[in-house]
Amino acid sequence: MNNTATTPSTQTFVVGEVYEHILGGDYRLFSRYRVTRRTERSVWVQELRRDGTECEEAPQRRAITEWSGAEHCYPDGRYRGAPVLSANKRKGHYSRHPQRDLGV
């Protein structure tokens, strides 16, 4: 089974969009990444600061996997407990709730 193949209903990463993930299961802590480039099997992500500006590091190429109807990637590399970016969690997914708003 090819886990990088997408079906018509699969949510995909879009170049220019910002995605976020939580850190360590704490919904008050999250990181954001902008997709700067993509191919069928890879995505390049640029980490963003809290004010929305890009960090100095060059965008990192990460492999795309697909499960549960959305593309995913590991922005910090793949290791036990590594955060996962999901194409169905765009900017505001975790930060839209007033109790979770950290001024970002």
C-alpha positions in Angstrom: 0.0 0.0 0.0 1.4 3.4 -1.0 0.7 5.7 1.9 1.6 8.9 -0.1 -1.1 8.4 -2.7 -4.0 10.8 -2.2 -7.7 10.2 -2.9 -10.0 12.9 -4.2 -11.3 13.5 -0.7 -7.8 13.8 0.9 -7.0 17.2 2.4 -3.7 18.4 1.0 -1.0 20.9 2.0 -1.3 24.1 0.0 1.7 26.3 -0.8 1.5 29.6 1.1 -0.9 28.3 3.8 0.1 28.3 7.5 -0.5 25.1 9.6 0.0 24.5 13.3 0.5 21.7 15.7 0.3 21.5 19.5 3.4 20.8 21.6 3.4 17.9 24.1 -0.4 17.7 24.2 -0.8 21.2 25.7 -3.3 23.1 23.6 -2.0 26.4 24.9 1.4 25.7 23.3 1.6 25.4 19.5 4.0 26.0 16.6 3.2 27.3 13.2 4.7 26.5 9.8 4.2 27.9 6.4 4.3 25.6 3.4 6.8 27.2 0.9 6.9 24.4 -1.7 5.6 21.0 -2.4 5.8 18.0 -4.8 3.6 14.9 -4.9 5.7 13.2 -2.1 7.4 16.1 -0.2 6.6 19.4 1.4 8.9 22.2 2.4 8.0 24.0 5.7 9.3 27.2 7.2 8.8 27.7 11.0 7.2 30.9 12.0 7.8 33.1 15.0 4.9 34.1 17.3 4.5 37.4 15.4 4.1 35.5 12.1 7.5 36.3 10.6 9.7 33.5 9.3 12.6 32.1 11.3 16.1 32.4 9.9 16.5 28.7 9.2 16.0 27.6 5.6 12.7 25.7 4.8 13.0 22.0 5.6 11.9 19.3 3.2 9.7 16.7 4.8 8.1 13.5 3.4 4.3 13.5 3.1 2.2 10.7 4.5 -1.5 10.3 4.3 -3.9 8.9 6.8 -7.4 9.7 8.1 -8.2 11.7 5.0 -5.4 14.3 5.3 -1.8 14.7 4.4 0.7 14.8 7.4 4.4 15.5 7.9 6.9 15.7 10.7 8.3 19.3 10.6 11.0 18.6 13.2 12.0 15.2 12.0 10.6 11.8 12.9 11.2 10.5 16.4 9.1 9.2 19.3 6.8 12.0 20.4 7.6 14.1 17.4 5.0 16.8 16.5 2.9 16.2 13.4 1.6 18.8 11.0 -1.7 17.9 9.4 -3.3 19.4 6.3 -6.6 19.7 8.1 -5.2 21.9 10.9 -4.6 25.3 9.4 -3.7 28.5 11.3 -6.4 29.1 13.9 -7.2 25.4 14.6 -5.7 25.5 18.1 -5.5 29.3 18.6 -9.1 30.2 17.8 -10.5 29.6 21.2 -10.3 32.6 23.6 -8.9 30.5 26.5 -6.1 29.3 24.2 -5.3 32.7 22.6 -1.7 33.5 23.3 -1.7 36.8 21.3 -0.5 35.2 18.1 
